[in-house]
Each structure stands twice: as structure tokens, then as C-alpha cells.
Amino acid sequence: MSLHTALIKIEEEKISSEKAKKFISSEKNGAESIFIGKVRNENSGKKVIAVTYDAHDQAVIKSFQSICKNAKNKFDKNAKIFLEHAKGYAPVGEISILIAVGSGHRDEAFKICRYILEEVKHQSPIWKKEHYADGKEEWLPGHSLRPKKEI
Amino acid sequence: MEIQLKLYGSSKILSDKDTLNIQLPENSNIEKLRNILTKIISEKYSKSNLENLPKTAAFFSEKDEVVDDSYKLRNQEFISIIPPIGGG
């Protein structure tokens, strides 16, 4: 098995870098690249205490699979890829996304990691609501999936 | 006719539940649904920063695929509203 994708209900389970490292580990790897996205404590001058991630579960998993398969076809068919994203209430410091790639060479490992991150942001139906220290909260703007010919 | 709109992201402001039942004229399409949503938002949610939602959202059919404005809706059809996305 060379591909693992999942949405993690963050109140019940943590996203684990150890699990990711174990999954991509192989004697064939000359390079292992790991990207960890985390909830940070500030955005546009506002003090953030947590983020709630909402997701269309089935469509997210479908998009994750498609993005990772495209990445393998584009950069390295033998790459091992681990991709998990948080769903639910994630306090500051929590891992929101983890992408781990094992590949023969560093260039492919880096490129696959970056490609997956950017494609997830533009294809996967996931939404972020920030919770602020003053008690307010806000859904963040994003990328429209409406067919371009209609906009 | 009536459809069930499954709410995601910012559209969750439109109801305390996960879905919103919307009444539409017979033979309505997605474009009509956008118009009805614009009306609902301007009448009831004008202060909630949702005025662009009907224009920027995509809609998924029951097959979890984006449908365009000409897509004909069926009575009791289950449609998902997909506001602009931004994970990661």
C-alpha cells in the first residue's frame, strides 16, 4: 500500500507524525519530506484561540485520493504518500494537516508535498472558522468551486 | 416543490440544523435556487456577511459532483451548498 488519506475527528484522535513516518518508511526511499500545518495564534492582527474545520467528508476523501494519484503520476509513480486533515474544533498548536512523502529523490519528495498542499487548498471542500480571544468567531474566505464559466 | 439543502462552512449560519428545506417553483434549476437564497439572505441574514454566498457557492448533487446553473432540481432532492473552500 503506497497511499493513505483520511479526515481525522480531532476531538477524538490526534494526527500523528510518527504514524506518518512509519507509513512512508521504505528502504527504497532516498528522501522523506514531511509538511505539518498547525493552528497558529494570530491572523490579520486578531488573537486566535482555535479553529473549527468543517468538511464534506465523502468529497474530501475523493479529492485527496485524486490529488495524491495525480501527484504520483506527475512526479514519482513509486512515491509513498500519507495525507491527513483535521475536522472539528482544533485549539492553537494542533496539527491541521500532515503530508508525508517517501520518494527515491529529494526533488520529487519536496515537489509532491508542495503540490498536494496547494491542490488540497484549491480542490478539497474544507472550511475554517476562527475563534478569537474576544469571543467572536468568523468563517474565513476561500476559493470558489463554482464553474468558472458562470462567474 | 421542496429540496433539502445540506449546509457547510459559512452557510451553517442559515440554520441551527445541518439541512435547510427550501420551497421552489416546479422545474426550478440551480440558478433559481441561487435567486431564492439571495432573497432569504437579504431578508433574514443581512448582517451576517453572507451576501456574496449565493454568487460564490458551488452546489453538489447527491453524487458529490459540482452541478451547473442549468441543472434541474427534483422534488425532495438532496443538494449540498459548497461555499468557497480553504482547508490546510
gemmi code that builds the backbone of each chain (N, CA, C; Angstrom):
import gemmi

chains = {
    "A": [
        ("MET", (0.843, -1.191, 0.000), (0.000, 0.000, 0.000), (0.886, 1.251, 0.000)),
        ("SER", (0.636, 2.154, -0.963), (1.516, 3.314, -1.055), (0.799, 4.634, -0.803)),
        ("LEU", (-0.489, 4.554, -0.451), (-1.255, 5.781, -0.267), (-2.196, 5.664, 0.932)),
        ("HIS", (-2.148, 6.678, 1.807), (-3.077, 6.744, 2.938), (-3.665, 8.143, 3.000)),
        ("THR", (-4.999, 8.250, 2.999), (-5.640, 9.562, 3.150), (-6.756, 9.436, 4.179)),
        ("ALA", (-6.935, 10.483, 4.985), (-8.012, 10.439, 5.990), (-8.351, 11.830, 6.502)),
        ("LEU", (-9.609, 11.952, 6.958), (-10.044, 13.116, 7.720), (-10.083, 12.643, 9.175)),
        ("ILE", (-9.498, 13.415, 10.067), (-9.404, 12.978, 11.462), (-10.293, 13.850, 12.353)),
        ("LYS", (-11.240, 13.209, 13.064), (-12.057, 13.967, 14.021), (-11.160, 14.306, 15.202)),
        ("ILE", (-10.737, 15.561, 15.222), (-9.627, 15.961, 16.069), (-9.962, 15.931, 17.567)),
        ("GLU", (-11.255, 15.980, 17.912), (-11.625, 15.886, 19.333), (-11.483, 14.438, 19.837)),
        ("GLU", (-11.404, 13.479, 18.889), (-11.346, 12.065, 19.283), (-9.968, 11.449, 19.077)),
        ("GLU", (-9.208, 12.011, 18.155), (-7.948, 11.390, 17.754), (-6.970, 12.486, 17.311)),
        ("LYS", (-5.675, 12.256, 17.464), (-4.679, 13.237, 17.021), (-4.069, 12.803, 15.691)),
        ("ILE", (-3.614, 13.803, 14.919), (-2.840, 13.493, 13.719), (-1.404, 13.246, 14.184)),
        ("SER", (-0.849, 12.103, 13.794), (0.434, 11.678, 14.346), (1.540, 11.656, 13.296)),
        ("SER", (2.606, 12.420, 13.561), (3.740, 12.409, 12.628), (4.479, 11.069, 12.702)),
        ("GLU", (4.423, 10.420, 13.850), (5.083, 9.110, 13.984), (4.400, 8.071, 13.087)),
        ("LYS", (3.067, 8.129, 13.089), (2.289, 7.212, 12.237), (2.621, 7.472, 10.756)),
        ("ALA", (2.759, 8.762, 10.415), (3.066, 9.135, 9.025), (4.446, 8.634, 8.625)),
        ("LYS", (5.439, 8.854, 9.501), (6.816, 8.415, 9.217), (6.860, 6.909, 9.009)),
        ("LYS", (6.134, 6.190, 9.862), (6.114, 4.726, 9.773), (5.493, 4.298, 8.435)),
        ("PHE", (4.425, 5.006, 8.040), (3.724, 4.623, 6.811), (4.603, 4.790, 5.573)),
        ("ILE", (5.344, 5.896, 5.521), (6.114, 6.154, 4.284), (7.488, 5.479, 4.288)),
        ("SER", (7.859, 4.927, 5.423), (9.193, 4.342, 5.554), (9.425, 3.203, 4.540)),
        ("SER", (10.574, 3.254, 3.892), (10.934, 2.200, 2.938), (12.432, 2.280, 2.648)),
        ("GLU", (13.038, 1.129, 2.432), (14.466, 1.129, 2.092), (14.707, 1.710, 0.702)),
        ("LYS", (13.640, 1.831, -0.073), (13.768, 2.418, -1.417), (13.833, 3.944, -1.367)),
        ("ASN", (13.425, 4.526, -0.228), (13.406, 5.992, -0.122), (14.810, 6.564, -0.003)),
        ("GLY", (15.108, 7.553, -0.865), (16.322, 8.336, -0.671), (15.977, 9.644, 0.011)),
        ("ALA", (14.663, 9.938, 0.063), (14.214, 11.186, 0.672), (12.827, 11.018, 1.282)),
        ("GLU", (12.639, 11.653, 2.433), (11.318, 11.682, 3.064), (11.019, 13.132, 3.411)),
        ("SER", (9.909, 13.640, 2.895), (9.543, 15.033, 3.120), (8.237, 15.067, 3.902)),
        ("ILE", (8.232, 15.858, 4.977), (7.025, 15.928, 5.807), (6.628, 17.386, 5.996)),
        ("PHE", (5.360, 17.695, 5.675), (4.836, 19.032, 5.920), (3.779, 18.932, 7.015)),
        ("ILE", (3.928, 19.792, 8.028), (2.935, 19.829, 9.107), (2.347, 21.235, 9.172)),
        ("GLY", (1.044, 21.335, 8.965), (0.347, 22.617, 9.132), (-0.293, 22.634, 10.512)),
        ("LYS", (-0.173, 23.775, 11.210), (-0.713, 23.855, 12.568), (-1.606, 25.078, 12.740)),
        ("VAL", (-2.461, 25.045, 13.742), (-3.301, 26.198, 14.081), (-2.420, 27.214, 14.798)),
        ("ARG", (-2.341, 28.440, 14.236), (-1.487, 29.442, 14.874), (-2.319, 30.460, 15.655)),
        ("ASN", (-1.645, 31.226, 16.511), (-2.372, 32.046, 17.482), (-2.715, 33.453, 17.012)),
        ("GLU", (-2.510, 33.730, 15.714), (-2.767, 35.085, 15.230), (-3.153, 35.034, 13.759)),
        ("ASN", (-4.076, 35.884, 13.372), (-4.383, 36.048, 11.944), (-4.884, 37.470, 11.714)),
        ("SER", (-4.239, 38.191, 10.823), (-4.606, 39.574, 10.496), (-4.768, 40.440, 11.747)),
        ("GLY", (-3.845, 40.279, 12.682), (-3.856, 41.106, 13.889), (-4.824, 40.643, 14.961)),
        ("LYS", (-5.566, 39.565, 14.693), (-6.525, 39.083, 15.694), (-5.959, 37.866, 16.430)),
        ("LYS", (-6.192, 37.830, 17.744), (-5.672, 36.719, 18.542), (-6.597, 35.509, 18.399)),
        ("VAL", (-6.047, 34.465, 17.822), (-6.829, 33.242, 17.554), (-6.617, 32.245, 18.696)),
        ("ILE", (-7.721, 31.641, 19.164), (-7.564, 30.612, 20.210), (-7.812, 29.194, 19.652)),
        ("ALA", (-8.530, 29.125, 18.542), (-8.814, 27.797, 17.958), (-9.424, 27.975, 16.565)),
        ("VAL", (-9.473, 26.872, 15.826), (-10.115, 26.855, 14.517), (-11.040, 25.636, 14.470)),
        ("THR", (-12.256, 25.853, 13.947), (-13.126, 24.704, 13.676), (-13.048, 24.396, 12.186)),
        ("TYR", (-12.745, 23.149, 11.862), (-12.712, 22.714, 10.465), (-13.993, 21.945, 10.163)),
        ("ASP", (-14.688, 22.403, 9.120), (-15.862, 21.674, 8.631), (-15.455, 21.024, 7.303)),
        ("ALA", (-16.085, 19.928, 6.947), (-15.692, 19.236, 5.711), (-16.855, 18.439, 5.137)),
        ("HIS", (-16.888, 18.342, 3.825), (-17.812, 17.430, 3.136), (-17.036, 16.117, 3.002)),
        ("ASP", (-17.254, 15.239, 3.967), (-16.374, 14.071, 4.146), (-16.118, 13.255, 2.869)),
        ("GLN", (-17.210, 12.831, 2.220), (-17.032, 11.955, 1.055), (-16.255, 12.656, -0.062)),
        ("ALA", (-16.617, 13.917, -0.303), (-15.955, 14.652, -1.386), (-14.495, 14.950, -1.040)),
        ("VAL", (-14.221, 15.149, 0.239), (-12.830, 15.411, 0.643), (-11.969, 14.172, 0.373)),
        ("ILE", (-12.455, 13.022, 0.793), (-11.666, 11.797, 0.590), (-11.469, 11.515, -0.908)),
        ("LYS", (-12.528, 11.750, -1.667), (-12.436, 11.572, -3.119), (-11.365, 12.518, -3.693)),
        ("SER", (-11.363, 13.768, -3.241), (-10.387, 14.745, -3.758), (-8.972, 14.385, -3.293)),
        ("PHE", (-8.832, 13.945, -2.045), (-7.500, 13.558, -1.542), (-6.904, 12.442, -2.401)),
        ("GLN", (-7.749, 11.440, -2.684), (-7.274, 10.293, -3.474), (-6.847, 10.745, -4.867)),
        ("SER", (-7.676, 11.591, -5.464), (-7.391, 12.066, -6.818), (-6.117, 12.923, -6.843)),
        ("ILE", (-5.975, 13.812, -5.871), (-4.793, 14.688, -5.816), (-3.513, 13.852, -5.650)),
        ("CYS", (-3.561, 12.884, -4.753), (-2.358, 12.074, -4.488), (-2.004, 11.200, -5.702)),
        ("LYS", (-3.014, 10.650, -6.354), (-2.736, 9.845, -7.544), (-2.139, 10.714, -8.648)),
        ("ASN", (-2.679, 11.917, -8.805), (-2.121, 12.844, -9.804), (-0.670, 13.198, -9.466)),
        ("ALA", (-0.403, 13.406, -8.187), (0.963, 13.755, -7.759), (1.932, 12.627, -8.102)),
        ("LYS", (1.500, 11.386, -7.854), (2.357, 10.239, -8.172), (2.604, 10.165, -9.675)),
        ("ASN", (1.541, 10.323, -10.459), (1.683, 10.263, -11.922), (2.591, 11.374, -12.451)),
        ("LYS", (2.516, 12.523, -11.809), (3.268, 13.694, -12.279), (4.750, 13.633, -11.883)),
        ("PHE", (5.029, 13.140, -10.663), (6.393, 13.269, -10.141), (7.117, 11.938, -9.883)),
        ("ASP", (6.408, 10.972, -9.304), (7.083, 9.711, -8.963), (6.032, 8.628, -8.707)),
        ("LYS", (5.901, 7.715, -9.641), (4.864, 6.674, -9.532), (5.076, 5.764, -8.323)),
        ("ASN", (6.318, 5.697, -7.838), (6.611, 4.796, -6.717), (6.582, 5.492, -5.354)),
        ("ALA", (6.209, 6.762, -5.332), (6.208, 7.506, -4.058), (5.192, 6.914, -3.084)),
        ("LYS", (5.531, 7.004, -1.785), (4.567, 6.623, -0.748), (4.048, 7.924, -0.141)),
        ("ILE", (2.731, 8.022, -0.030), (2.125, 9.293, 0.407), (1.150, 9.068, 1.560)),
        ("PHE", (1.275, 9.922, 2.571), (0.382, 9.925, 3.732), (-0.220, 11.324, 3.828)),
        ("LEU", (-1.555, 11.417, 3.843), (-2.220, 12.719, 3.920), (-3.388, 12.642, 4.900)),
        ("GLU", (-3.315, 13.461, 5.958), (-4.437, 13.539, 6.900), (-4.760, 15.009, 7.154)),
        ("HIS", (-6.055, 15.302, 7.331), (-6.504, 16.662, 7.641), (-7.460, 16.597, 8.827)),
        ("ALA", (-7.407, 17.629, 9.650), (-8.275, 17.673, 10.832), (-9.695, 18.072, 10.474)),
        ("LYS", (-10.643, 17.566, 11.272), (-12.039, 18.008, 11.193), (-12.509, 18.253, 12.628)),
        ("GLY", (-13.252, 19.351, 12.851), (-13.742, 19.649, 14.198), (-12.964, 20.788, 14.844)),
        ("TYR", (-13.082, 20.890, 16.172), (-12.503, 22.016, 16.926), (-11.036, 21.745, 17.271)),
        ("ALA", (-10.155, 22.584, 16.727), (-8.710, 22.383, 16.933), (-8.101, 23.617, 17.613)),
        ("PRO", (-7.650, 23.477, 18.856), (-7.038, 24.620, 19.540), (-5.686, 24.994, 18.936)),
        ("VAL", (-5.181, 26.180, 19.291), (-3.866, 26.628, 18.825), (-2.810, 25.551, 19.119)),
        ("GLY", (-1.959, 25.303, 18.142), (-0.891, 24.310, 18.313), (-1.242, 22.955, 17.733)),
        ("GLU", (-2.543, 22.729, 17.527), (-2.989, 21.426, 16.987), (-2.561, 21.288, 15.522)),
        ("ILE", (-2.231, 20.070, 15.104), (-1.913, 19.827, 13.691), (-3.215, 19.847, 12.887)),
        ("SER", (-3.227, 20.670, 11.832), (-4.424, 20.742, 10.982), (-4.269, 19.856, 9.743)),
        ("ILE", (-3.050, 19.777, 9.227), (-2.806, 18.932, 8.051), (-1.404, 18.348, 8.138)),
        ("LEU", (-1.281, 17.104, 7.731), (0.042, 16.472, 7.682), (0.178, 15.748, 6.336)),
        ("ILE", (1.235, 16.108, 5.643), (1.539, 15.449, 4.363), (2.932, 14.851, 4.499)),
        ("ALA", (3.047, 13.554, 4.285), (4.360, 12.906, 4.338), (4.574, 12.151, 3.024)),
        ("VAL", (5.766, 12.313, 2.480), (6.075, 11.690, 1.187), (7.420, 10.974, 1.264)),
        ("GLY", (7.426, 9.727, 0.844), (8.668, 8.986, 0.712), (8.929, 8.770, -0.767)),
        ("SER", (10.146, 9.136, -1.216), (10.447, 9.040, -2.641), (11.919, 8.688, -2.830)),
        ("GLY", (12.262, 8.356, -4.064), (13.650, 7.993, -4.342), (14.599, 9.176, -4.185)),
        ("HIS", (14.108, 10.374, -4.501), (14.984, 11.550, -4.527), (14.309, 12.761, -3.882)),
        ("ARG", (15.137, 13.713, -3.388), (14.608, 14.851, -2.632), (13.718, 15.769, -3.474)),
        ("ASP", (14.096, 15.973, -4.731), (13.338, 16.897, -5.561), (11.877, 16.444, -5.679)),
        ("GLU", (11.675, 15.171, -5.969), (10.317, 14.641, -6.110), (9.569, 14.710, -4.762)),
        ("ALA", (10.276, 14.385, -3.680), (9.627, 14.397, -2.356), (9.127, 15.804, -2.015)),
        ("PHE", (9.969, 16.813, -2.239), (9.564, 18.202, -1.979), (8.398, 18.608, -2.887)),
        ("LYS", (8.544, 18.308, -4.184), (7.527, 18.738, -5.148), (6.166, 18.108, -4.867)),
        ("ILE", (6.164, 16.831, -4.523), (4.891, 16.155, -4.242), (4.217, 16.785, -3.025)),
        ("CYS", (5.020, 17.047, -2.002), (4.497, 17.653, -0.766), (3.818, 18.994, -1.078)),
        ("ARG", (4.518, 19.843, -1.807), (4.011, 21.175, -2.136), (2.776, 21.088, -3.044)),
        ("TYR", (2.854, 20.201, -4.015), (1.732, 20.029, -4.952), (0.459, 19.633, -4.193)),
        ("ILE", (0.595, 18.662, -3.306), (-0.577, 18.180, -2.567), (-1.172, 19.309, -1.721)),
        ("LEU", (-0.321, 20.050, -1.033), (-0.812, 21.137, -0.173), (-1.613, 22.163, -0.983)),
        ("GLU", (-1.046, 22.599, -2.089), (-1.729, 23.628, -2.892), (-3.027, 23.091, -3.492)),
        ("GLU", (-3.016, 21.843, -3.936), (-4.229, 21.275, -4.538), (-5.330, 21.067, -3.497)),
        ("VAL", (-4.953, 20.655, -2.295), (-5.947, 20.498, -1.224), (-6.633, 21.840, -0.974)),
        ("LYS", (-5.846, 22.907, -0.925), (-6.414, 24.236, -0.684), (-7.368, 24.667, -1.793)),
        ("HIS", (-7.155, 24.170, -3.019), (-7.978, 24.594, -4.150), (-9.039, 23.587, -4.584)),
        ("GLN", (-9.002, 22.369, -4.049), (-9.953, 21.348, -4.518), (-10.804, 20.711, -3.424)),
        ("SER", (-10.270, 20.616, -2.221), (-10.948, 19.803, -1.197), (-11.939, 20.660, -0.404)),
        ("PRO", (-13.213, 20.215, -0.346), (-14.219, 21.019, 0.353), (-14.071, 20.982, 1.883)),
        ("ILE", (-13.190, 21.863, 2.343), (-12.911, 22.016, 3.776), (-13.039, 23.508, 4.087)),
        ("TRP", (-13.619, 23.795, 5.254), (-13.821, 25.203, 5.646), (-13.274, 25.439, 7.046)),
        ("LYS", (-12.843, 26.697, 7.249), (-12.202, 27.081, 8.515), (-12.986, 28.184, 9.202)),
        ("LYS", (-13.327, 27.969, 10.465), (-13.905, 29.055, 11.262), (-12.935, 29.372, 12.394)),
        ("GLU", (-12.486, 30.623, 12.439), (-11.555, 31.009, 13.506), (-12.329, 31.482, 14.734)),
        ("HIS", (-11.813, 31.096, 15.904), (-12.375, 31.549, 17.182), (-11.352, 32.494, 17.802)),
        ("TYR", (-11.811, 33.680, 18.196), (-10.892, 34.703, 18.698), (-10.969, 34.855, 20.212)),
        ("ALA", (-9.900, 35.453, 20.748), (-9.797, 35.625, 22.198), (-10.915, 36.510, 22.752)),
        ("ASP", (-11.453, 37.429, 21.906), (-12.521, 38.323, 22.395), (-13.907, 37.669, 22.325)),
        ("GLY", (-13.960, 36.380, 21.980), (-15.235, 35.659, 21.956), (-15.907, 35.636, 20.598)),
        ("LYS", (-15.397, 36.443, 19.653), (-16.000, 36.446, 18.319), (-15.502, 35.257, 17.503)),
        ("GLU", (-16.162, 34.971, 16.414), (-15.725, 33.891, 15.525), (-16.083, 34.259, 14.091)),
        ("GLU", (-15.359, 33.668, 13.138), (-15.556, 34.075, 11.746), (-15.159, 32.958, 10.787)),
        ("TRP", (-16.046, 32.696, 9.793), (-15.688, 31.768, 8.711), (-14.757, 32.499, 7.763)),
        ("LEU", (-13.665, 31.886, 7.394), (-12.690, 32.570, 6.539), (-13.068, 32.462, 5.062)),
        ("PRO", (-12.716, 33.500, 4.281), (-12.990, 33.430, 2.842), (-12.124, 32.353, 2.195)),
        ("GLY", (-12.482, 31.951, 0.983), (-11.709, 30.882, 0.339), (-11.824, 30.905, -1.164)),
        ("HIS", (-11.619, 29.738, -1.747), (-11.552, 29.580, -3.197), (-12.880, 28.985, -3.696)),
        ("SER", (-13.543, 29.674, -4.637), (-14.843, 29.213, -5.112), (-14.710, 28.004, -6.054)),
        ("LEU", (-15.569, 27.008, -5.844), (-15.595, 25.834, -6.741), (-16.673, 25.980, -7.817)),
        ("ARG", (-17.338, 27.147, -7.846), (-18.366, 27.357, -8.876), (-17.702, 27.308, -10.252)),
        ("PRO", (-18.334, 26.627, -11.245), (-17.730, 26.562, -12.584), (-17.337, 27.956, -13.069)),
        ("LYS", (-16.104, 28.093, -13.562), (-15.555, 29.410, -13.920), (-16.376, 30.132, -14.997)),
        ("LYS", (-16.976, 29.348, -15.904), (-17.754, 29.971, -16.992), (-18.968, 30.734, -16.450)),
        ("GLU", (-19.383, 30.417, -15.201), (-20.579, 31.064, -14.649), (-20.259, 32.327, -13.856)),
        ("ILE", (-18.984, 32.521, -13.521), (-18.635, 33.667, -12.655), (-18.295, 34.896, -13.513)),
    ],
    "B": [
        ("MET", (-42.465, 22.626, -5.127), (-41.537, 21.549, -4.775), (-40.597, 22.009, -3.672)),
        ("GLU", (-39.955, 21.029, -3.083), (-39.055, 21.340, -1.966), (-37.752, 20.554, -2.123)),
        ("ILE", (-36.653, 21.196, -1.798), (-35.379, 20.462, -1.771), (-34.771, 20.567, -0.373)),
        ("GLN", (-33.854, 19.666, -0.076), (-33.130, 19.734, 1.190), (-31.707, 20.190, 0.888)),
        ("LEU", (-31.350, 21.332, 1.470), (-30.023, 21.892, 1.221), (-29.117, 21.562, 2.410)),
        ("LYS", (-28.096, 20.753, 2.145), (-27.145, 20.399, 3.220), (-26.154, 21.551, 3.336)),
        ("LEU", (-25.984, 22.026, 4.576), (-25.191, 23.242, 4.802), (-23.759, 22.932, 5.233)),
        ("TYR", (-22.833, 23.679, 4.670), (-21.413, 23.548, 5.044), (-20.802, 24.933, 5.232)),
        ("GLY", (-19.738, 24.987, 6.022), (-18.979, 26.222, 6.207), (-19.877, 27.375, 6.625)),
        ("SER", (-19.642, 28.545, 6.016), (-20.370, 29.753, 6.424), (-21.878, 29.633, 6.249)),
        ("SER", (-22.340, 28.744, 5.353), (-23.789, 28.625, 5.133), (-24.498, 28.051, 6.355)),
        ("LYS", (-23.752, 27.503, 7.303), (-24.372, 26.947, 8.511), (-25.072, 28.021, 9.339)),
        ("ILE", (-24.741, 29.290, 9.061), (-25.417, 30.405, 9.742), (-26.917, 30.403, 9.393)),
        ("LEU", (-27.280, 29.799, 8.261), (-28.666, 29.847, 7.787), (-29.632, 28.947, 8.566)),
        ("SER", (-29.092, 28.079, 9.411), (-29.987, 27.203, 10.186), (-29.240, 26.607, 11.380)),
        ("ASP", (-30.010, 26.241, 12.416), (-29.411, 25.532, 13.557), (-29.212, 24.056, 13.215)),
        ("LYS", (-29.881, 23.612, 12.154), (-29.768, 22.201, 11.750), (-28.758, 22.074, 10.615)),
        ("ASP", (-28.448, 20.836, 10.242), (-27.481, 20.602, 9.166), (-28.067, 20.847, 7.787)),
        ("THR", (-29.405, 20.779, 7.701), (-30.040, 20.980, 6.398), (-31.126, 22.052, 6.495)),
        ("LEU", (-31.372, 22.676, 5.345), (-32.397, 23.713, 5.252), (-33.366, 23.275, 4.156)),
        ("ASN", (-34.657, 23.180, 4.500), (-35.653, 22.844, 3.472), (-36.030, 24.117, 2.726)),
        ("ILE", (-35.964, 24.072, 1.418), (-36.250, 25.266, 0.614), (-37.378, 24.989, -0.380)),
        ("GLN", (-38.370, 25.853, -0.341), (-39.506, 25.759, -1.276), (-39.134, 26.445, -2.590)),
        ("LEU", (-39.396, 25.759, -3.694), (-39.065, 26.303, -5.015), (-40.229, 26.051, -5.977)),
        ("PRO", (-40.381, 26.882, -7.003), (-41.393, 26.575, -8.024), (-41.025, 25.282, -8.763)),
        ("GLU", (-42.034, 24.628, -9.331), (-41.770, 23.408, -10.119), (-40.741, 23.698, -11.216)),
        ("ASN", (-39.962, 22.688, -11.570), (-38.950, 22.785, -12.649), (-37.840, 23.809, -12.389)),
        ("SER", (-37.585, 24.070, -11.114), (-36.509, 25.029, -10.806), (-35.147, 24.410, -11.080)),
        ("ASN", (-34.194, 25.276, -11.332), (-32.811, 24.821, -11.511), (-31.910, 25.502, -10.466)),
        ("ILE", (-30.616, 25.255, -10.571), (-29.676, 25.821, -9.588), (-29.699, 27.358, -9.615)),
        ("GLU", (-29.857, 27.911, -10.801), (-29.913, 29.373, -10.900), (-31.076, 29.926, -10.062)),
        ("LYS", (-32.210, 29.244, -10.123), (-33.377, 29.670, -9.335), (-33.074, 29.543, -7.841)),
        ("LEU", (-32.390, 28.448, -7.502), (-32.010, 28.258, -6.095), (-31.109, 29.406, -5.617)),
        ("ARG", (-30.190, 29.828, -6.472), (-29.321, 30.973, -6.101), (-30.180, 32.219, -5.828)),
        ("ASN", (-31.182, 32.436, -6.686), (-32.040, 33.621, -6.519), (-32.829, 33.567, -5.207)),
        ("ILE", (-33.337, 32.381, -4.896), (-34.118, 32.219, -3.652), (-33.203, 32.442, -2.437)),
        ("LEU", (-31.989, 31.916, -2.528), (-31.044, 32.091, -1.413), (-30.699, 33.574, -1.227)),
        ("THR", (-30.532, 34.288, -2.325), (-30.245, 35.723, -2.247), (-31.370, 36.439, -1.491)),
        ("LYS", (-32.604, 36.038, -1.796), (-33.772, 36.653, -1.150), (-33.785, 36.318, 0.359)),
        ("ILE", (-33.562, 35.046, 0.680), (-33.576, 34.628, 2.087), (-32.515, 35.405, 2.873)),
        ("ILE", (-31.320, 35.507, 2.286), (-30.215, 36.177, 2.989), (-30.505, 37.675, 3.150)),
        ("SER", (-31.024, 38.310, 2.117), (-31.270, 39.762, 2.239), (-32.399, 40.051, 3.224)),
        ("GLU", (-33.359, 39.123, 3.338), (-34.480, 39.352, 4.268), (-34.143, 39.014, 5.713)),
        ("LYS", (-33.382, 37.936, 5.913), (-33.190, 37.461, 7.298), (-31.758, 37.531, 7.809)),
        ("TYR", (-30.792, 37.574, 6.913), (-29.390, 37.464, 7.370), (-28.517, 38.581, 6.792)),
        ("SER", (-29.093, 39.760, 6.677), (-28.382, 40.865, 6.015), (-27.139, 41.308, 6.792)),
        ("LYS", (-27.087, 41.015, 8.103), (-25.935, 41.450, 8.894), (-24.896, 40.335, 9.081)),
        ("SER", (-25.035, 39.231, 8.362), (-24.142, 38.106, 8.646), (-23.064, 37.888, 7.582)),
        ("ASN", (-22.818, 38.887, 6.755), (-21.710, 38.789, 5.781), (-21.891, 37.672, 4.760)),
        ("LEU", (-23.128, 37.308, 4.482), (-23.382, 36.193, 3.559), (-23.871, 36.660, 2.191)),
        ("GLU", (-23.867, 37.981, 1.965), (-24.496, 38.492, 0.731), (-23.879, 37.939, -0.546)),
        ("ASN", (-22.579, 37.576, -0.515), (-21.936, 37.034, -1.727), (-22.096, 35.515, -1.869)),
        ("LEU", (-22.594, 34.886, -0.820), (-22.657, 33.416, -0.831), (-23.417, 32.826, -2.031)),
        ("PRO", (-24.621, 33.337, -2.363), (-25.331, 32.715, -3.499), (-24.546, 32.806, -4.811)),
        ("LYS", (-23.718, 33.836, -4.940), (-22.952, 34.018, -6.175), (-21.669, 33.166, -6.179)),
        ("THR", (-21.044, 33.017, -5.020), (-19.734, 32.349, -4.979), (-19.813, 30.849, -4.681)),
        ("ALA", (-20.947, 30.388, -4.144), (-21.044, 28.968, -3.773), (-21.174, 28.078, -5.005)),
        ("ALA", (-20.663, 26.860, -4.855), (-20.956, 25.797, -5.827), (-22.015, 24.901, -5.187)),
        ("PHE", (-22.593, 24.018, -5.971), (-23.581, 23.084, -5.428), (-23.221, 21.675, -5.870)),
        ("PHE", (-23.309, 20.733, -4.925), (-23.053, 19.325, -5.237), (-24.377, 18.590, -5.352)),
        ("SER", (-24.468, 17.698, -6.333), (-25.620, 16.799, -6.413), (-25.423, 15.676, -5.396)),
        ("GLU", (-26.352, 14.740, -5.390), (-26.232, 13.594, -4.475), (-25.029, 12.719, -4.820)),
        ("LYS", (-24.481, 12.903, -6.026), (-23.279, 12.143, -6.409), (-22.004, 12.858, -5.982)),
        ("ASP", (-22.131, 13.925, -5.201), (-20.991, 14.717, -4.727), (-20.187, 15.325, -5.875)),
        ("GLU", (-20.901, 15.717, -6.927), (-20.250, 16.379, -8.059), (-20.851, 17.761, -8.248)),
        ("VAL", (-19.998, 18.718, -8.671), (-20.488, 20.075, -8.913), (-21.505, 20.058, -10.054)),
        ("VAL", (-22.631, 20.745, -9.830), (-23.636, 20.860, -10.898), (-23.715, 22.327, -11.328)),
        ("ASP", (-24.006, 22.561, -12.604), (-24.022, 23.955, -13.071), (-25.424, 24.556, -12.946)),
        ("ASP", (-25.532, 25.836, -13.322), (-26.767, 26.583, -13.081), (-27.982, 26.010, -13.806)),
        ("SER", (-27.744, 25.285, -14.885), (-28.889, 24.763, -15.651), (-29.408, 23.428, -15.093)),
        ("TYR", (-28.753, 22.897, -14.076), (-29.149, 21.596, -13.507), (-30.561, 21.674, -12.938)),
        ("LYS", (-31.441, 20.802, -13.441), (-32.851, 20.776, -12.998), (-32.985, 20.036, -11.671)),
        ("LEU", (-33.628, 20.680, -10.725), (-33.809, 20.087, -9.400), (-35.070, 19.236, -9.363)),
        ("ARG", (-35.003, 18.160, -8.553), (-36.177, 17.298, -8.385), (-36.766, 17.518, -6.997)),
        ("ASN", (-38.062, 17.250, -6.876), (-38.707, 17.377, -5.573), (-38.012, 16.457, -4.559)),
        ("GLN", (-37.724, 16.973, -3.381), (-37.061, 16.242, -2.282), (-35.601, 15.900, -2.586)),
        ("GLU", (-35.058, 16.503, -3.605), (-33.641, 16.227, -3.899), (-32.757, 16.790, -2.791)),
        ("PHE", (-31.662, 16.100, -2.554), (-30.696, 16.463, -1.523), (-29.508, 17.146, -2.227)),
        ("ILE", (-29.325, 18.430, -1.955), (-28.265, 19.208, -2.609), (-27.351, 19.778, -1.525)),
        ("SER", (-26.039, 19.780, -1.782), (-25.093, 20.389, -0.818), (-24.652, 21.744, -1.332)),
        ("ILE", (-24.648, 22.724, -0.438), (-24.093, 24.026, -0.808), (-22.619, 24.041, -0.403)),
        ("ILE", (-21.770, 24.457, -1.332), (-20.319, 24.425, -1.131), (-19.781, 25.862, -1.194)),
        ("PRO", (-19.729, 26.544, -0.037), (-19.140, 27.888, -0.036), (-17.666, 27.809, -0.440)),
        ("PRO", (-17.047, 28.965, -0.789), (-15.618, 28.927, -1.129), (-14.805, 28.185, -0.058)),
        ("ILE", (-13.907, 27.331, -0.531), (-13.198, 26.406, 0.363), (-11.845, 26.981, 0.804)),
        ("GLY", (-11.309, 26.433, 1.869), (-9.996, 26.925, 2.326), (-9.404, 26.088, 3.439)),
        ("GLY", (-9.110, 24.837, 3.142), (-8.503, 23.985, 4.158), (-7.005, 24.194, 4.262)),
        ("GLY", (-6.356, 23.298, 4.974), (-4.904, 23.335, 5.093), (-4.435, 24.030, 6.347)),
    ],
}
model = gemmi.Model(1)
for chain_id, residues in chains.items():
    chain = gemmi.Chain(chain_id)
    for i, (resn, *xyz) in enumerate(residues, 1):
        res = gemmi.Residue()
        res.name, res.seqid = resn, gemmi.SeqId(i, " ")
        for name, pos in zip(("N", "CA", "C"), xyz):
            atom = gemmi.Atom()
            atom.name, atom.element = name, gemmi.Element(name[0])
            atom.pos, atom.b_iso = gemmi.Position(*pos), 0.0
            res.add_atom(atom)
        chain.add_residue(res)
    model.add_chain(chain)
structure = gemmi.Structure()
structure.add_model(model)
structure.setup_entities()
